[in-house]
Amino acid sequence: NREILSKQLFVAHESWKVIGRIINKHRLYKHAKRIGVPVPKTIVPNGGLNPSEITGAMAFPCIVKPFQSTRFAEIYHKKVLIAHDAAQLFQALQDAKRHAIDVMISEIIPGADTRLCHYRSYIDRRGNVLAEMCTRKVRQHPQGFGMASAAKTIPIIPEIRTQARKLLSALGYRGESSAEFKWDPRDQQYKLIEVNVRPVLPEEHFAAAGINFPQLAYQDLVKDFRRPVNRYVLDLYW
């Protein structure tokens, strides 16, 4: 409804053409792989893929994750389904099919939740990065695949900054975003988990550290005023 809303309001979100390629994780991963942004190993099950091909290509435990989260979360009340063996995997796939939810099978990147980091940024209407910061998860609930319950600001991680900016630029995205990556010790790379293209729960954390993303959006869209924010407070916990 962006076109309708834009007649009376300043809308701080991109068109569905752009947003749809980001919130759909299957499409996001395809774009990321095409431009060289590392992602977890995934398989998209379909009618022509038999059980032996899936189990032969994916190690256990693995996860079944939705293309888009909303309906999946309404049904399962969690982000992913964990499969410890082939029987659990196919049960999860059949159940998702029964609910008409598109899913993919993904490897689990090993390591603690503290290996999850976010690159937060605001890209103005002209395509310039007005502000950026990095945060690290200290804890999340539930463990492994949940929401951050504690986090802290950290210095910019050049690798995830480069990868996130490359992806957002290729997708033509403008506005606030939060790109999540996890460090994979097996090949020494940060791998893309997801990108949130909206304000997120810890906005007050970012503002306390010196970057008020909603204010930047207001100034950019309403006031036609843009001043880059070049620093933020490190080791600030939320």
C-alpha positions as CSV (number, residue, x, y, z in Angstrom):
1,N,0.0,0.0,0.0
2,R,3.0,2.3,-0.3
3,E,1.6,4.2,-3.3
4,I,-1.7,4.9,-1.5
5,L,0.1,5.9,1.8
6,S,2.6,8.1,-0.1
7,K,-0.2,10.5,-1.2
8,Q,-0.6,11.7,2.3
9,L,2.4,10.5,4.3
10,F,6.2,10.3,4.1
11,V,6.9,6.6,3.9
12,A,10.2,5.5,5.2
13,H,10.3,2.2,3.3
14,E,11.3,1.2,-0.2
15,S,8.8,-0.1,-2.7
16,W,7.7,-3.8,-2.6
17,K,9.9,-4.5,-5.6
18,V,12.9,-3.8,-3.4
19,I,11.6,-5.0,0.0
20,G,10.3,-8.2,-1.5
21,R,13.8,-9.3,-2.6
22,I,15.1,-8.7,0.9
23,I,12.5,-10.1,3.3
24,N,12.2,-13.3,1.2
25,K,15.3,-15.2,2.5
26,H,15.4,-17.4,-0.6
27,R,15.5,-14.5,-2.9
28,L,17.9,-12.6,-0.6
29,Y,20.4,-15.6,-0.5
30,K,20.2,-15.9,-4.3
31,H,21.1,-12.2,-4.8
32,A,23.9,-12.5,-2.1
33,K,25.5,-15.6,-3.7
34,R,25.3,-13.9,-7.1
35,I,27.5,-11.0,-6.0
36,G,29.8,-13.0,-3.7
37,V,28.3,-12.3,-0.3
38,P,28.8,-15.5,1.8
39,V,25.7,-17.3,3.0
40,P,25.0,-20.6,4.8
41,K,24.6,-23.7,2.7
42,T,21.0,-24.1,1.8
43,I,18.7,-26.5,-0.2
44,V,15.3,-25.6,-1.4
45,P,13.2,-28.8,-1.5
46,N,10.9,-29.4,-4.4
47,G,8.8,-32.1,-6.0
48,G,11.8,-33.5,-7.9
49,L,14.2,-33.7,-4.9
50,N,14.1,-37.1,-3.2
51,P,15.0,-37.8,0.4
52,S,18.4,-39.4,-0.3
53,E,19.5,-36.3,-2.3
54,I,18.6,-34.0,0.6
55,T,20.1,-36.1,3.4
56,G,23.2,-36.8,1.3
57,A,23.8,-33.0,0.7
58,M,23.1,-31.7,4.2
59,A,24.7,-32.6,7.5
60,F,22.6,-33.0,10.7
61,P,21.5,-31.2,12.7
62,C,20.1,-28.7,10.3
63,I,17.3,-26.2,10.3
64,V,14.1,-25.7,8.2
65,K,13.6,-21.9,7.8
66,P,10.8,-20.0,6.0
67,F,11.2,-17.9,2.9
68,Q,9.2,-15.2,4.9
69,S,8.8,-15.2,8.6
70,T,5.4,-13.9,9.4
71,R,3.1,-16.9,8.8
72,F,5.7,-19.3,10.0
73,A,6.0,-17.5,13.3
74,E,2.2,-17.4,13.7
75,I,2.0,-21.2,13.4
76,Y,5.2,-22.4,15.1
77,H,6.0,-19.5,17.4
78,K,9.7,-19.8,16.6
79,K,12.1,-18.7,13.9
80,V,13.2,-22.1,12.6
81,L,12.6,-25.9,13.1
82,I,15.6,-28.0,14.1
83,A,16.0,-31.4,12.5
84,H,18.4,-33.8,14.2
85,D,17.9,-36.6,11.7
86,A,16.2,-37.5,8.4
87,A,12.9,-38.4,10.1
88,Q,12.6,-35.1,11.8
89,L,13.6,-33.2,8.7
90,F,10.9,-34.8,6.5
91,Q,8.3,-34.4,9.2
92,A,9.1,-30.7,9.3
93,L,9.0,-30.4,5.6
94,Q,5.7,-32.2,5.4
95,D,4.2,-30.0,8.1
96,A,5.3,-26.8,6.4
97,K,3.9,-28.1,3.1
98,R,0.6,-28.8,4.9
99,H,0.5,-25.2,6.0
100,A,1.5,-24.0,2.5
101,I,4.6,-22.4,3.8
102,D,7.7,-22.1,1.5
103,V,10.8,-23.2,3.3
104,M,14.4,-24.1,2.8
105,I,16.8,-26.3,4.5
106,S,19.9,-24.7,5.9
107,E,23.1,-25.8,7.6
108,I,23.7,-24.6,11.2
109,I,26.8,-22.4,11.5
110,P,28.7,-23.7,14.6
111,G,29.5,-21.5,17.5
112,A,28.1,-19.5,20.3
113,D,25.4,-16.8,19.9
114,T,28.2,-14.2,20.6
115,R,29.4,-14.9,17.0
116,L,26.3,-13.1,15.7
117,C,26.9,-9.5,14.7
118,H,24.8,-6.8,13.1
119,Y,25.7,-4.0,10.7
120,R,23.2,-1.2,11.3
121,S,23.0,1.7,8.8
122,Y,20.9,4.5,7.3
123,I,21.2,5.1,3.6
124,D,19.6,8.4,2.6
125,R,17.4,9.1,-0.5
126,R,20.5,10.0,-2.5
127,G,22.2,6.7,-1.8
128,N,24.7,8.0,0.8
129,V,25.4,6.2,4.1
130,L,24.6,8.8,6.8
131,A,25.3,6.6,9.7
132,E,26.6,3.1,10.5
133,M,27.4,1.0,13.5
134,C,28.0,-2.6,14.6
135,T,26.6,-4.5,17.5
136,R,27.2,-8.0,18.9
137,K,24.7,-10.3,20.5
138,V,25.6,-11.2,24.1
139,R,22.6,-13.4,24.6
140,Q,19.5,-14.3,22.7
141,H,16.3,-16.1,23.6
142,P,15.7,-18.8,22.7
143,Q,19.4,-19.7,22.4
144,G,20.6,-20.5,19.0
145,F,17.8,-19.0,17.0
146,G,16.1,-16.2,18.8
147,M,15.8,-12.5,19.5
148,A,18.7,-10.6,21.2
149,S,18.0,-10.3,24.9
150,A,21.4,-8.6,25.5
151,A,23.7,-6.9,23.0
152,K,26.6,-4.4,23.0
153,T,28.0,-1.8,20.5
154,I,31.4,-2.8,19.0
155,P,33.8,-1.2,16.5
156,I,32.8,-1.5,12.8
157,I,33.8,-4.9,11.4
158,P,35.2,-4.1,8.0
159,E,34.2,-7.5,6.5
160,I,30.5,-7.3,7.3
161,R,30.4,-3.6,6.4
162,T,31.8,-4.3,3.0
163,Q,29.4,-7.3,2.4
164,A,26.3,-5.5,3.7
165,R,27.0,-2.3,1.7
166,K,27.6,-4.4,-1.4
167,L,24.3,-6.2,-1.0
168,L,22.2,-3.2,-0.1
169,S,23.7,-1.3,-3.1
170,A,23.0,-4.1,-5.5
171,L,19.4,-4.3,-4.3
172,G,18.9,-0.6,-4.6
173,Y,17.9,-0.2,-1.0
174,R,17.5,3.1,0.8
175,G,16.6,3.7,4.5
176,E,17.4,2.0,7.8
177,S,18.5,-1.6,7.8
178,S,20.1,-4.2,10.0
179,A,22.1,-6.9,8.4
180,E,22.9,-9.9,10.6
181,F,26.0,-12.1,10.1
182,K,27.6,-15.0,11.9
183,W,31.3,-15.8,12.1
184,D,32.0,-19.3,10.6
185,P,35.2,-20.7,12.1
186,R,35.3,-23.4,9.4
187,D,36.3,-21.1,6.6
188,Q,37.0,-17.9,8.6
189,Q,34.1,-15.9,7.1
190,Y,31.1,-13.9,8.3
191,K,28.0,-15.3,6.6
192,L,24.8,-13.5,6.0
193,I,21.8,-14.6,8.1
194,E,19.2,-12.0,7.3
195,V,18.5,-8.3,6.7
196,N,15.8,-6.4,8.6
197,V,14.6,-3.4,6.6
198,R,12.7,-1.6,9.3
199,P,13.3,-0.1,12.7
200,V,14.2,-2.8,15.2
201,L,13.6,-3.4,18.9
202,P,16.9,-1.9,20.3
203,E,16.5,1.6,18.6
204,E,16.9,3.2,22.0
205,H,20.3,1.4,22.4
206,F,21.5,2.9,19.1
207,A,20.3,6.4,20.1
208,A,22.0,6.2,23.4
209,A,25.2,5.3,21.6
210,G,24.8,8.4,19.5
211,I,22.9,7.3,16.3
212,N,19.2,8.0,16.3
213,F,18.1,6.2,13.1
214,P,14.4,7.3,13.2
215,Q,15.6,10.9,13.5
216,L,17.9,10.5,10.6
217,A,15.0,9.2,8.5
218,Y,12.7,12.1,9.6
219,Q,15.4,14.7,8.7
220,D,16.1,13.0,5.3
221,L,12.5,12.5,4.2
222,V,10.7,15.4,5.8
223,K,13.2,18.1,6.4
224,D,15.5,17.4,3.4
225,F,18.4,17.7,5.8
226,R,21.3,15.3,5.9
227,R,24.3,15.4,8.3
228,P,26.5,12.2,8.6
229,V,27.1,10.8,12.0
230,N,30.7,9.6,12.1
231,R,31.1,8.1,15.6
232,Y,29.2,6.2,18.3
233,V,29.8,5.0,21.9
234,L,31.5,1.6,22.1
235,D,30.9,-1.2,24.6
236,L,27.4,0.2,25.5
237,Y,25.2,-2.6,26.6
238,W,21.5,-3.1,26.0
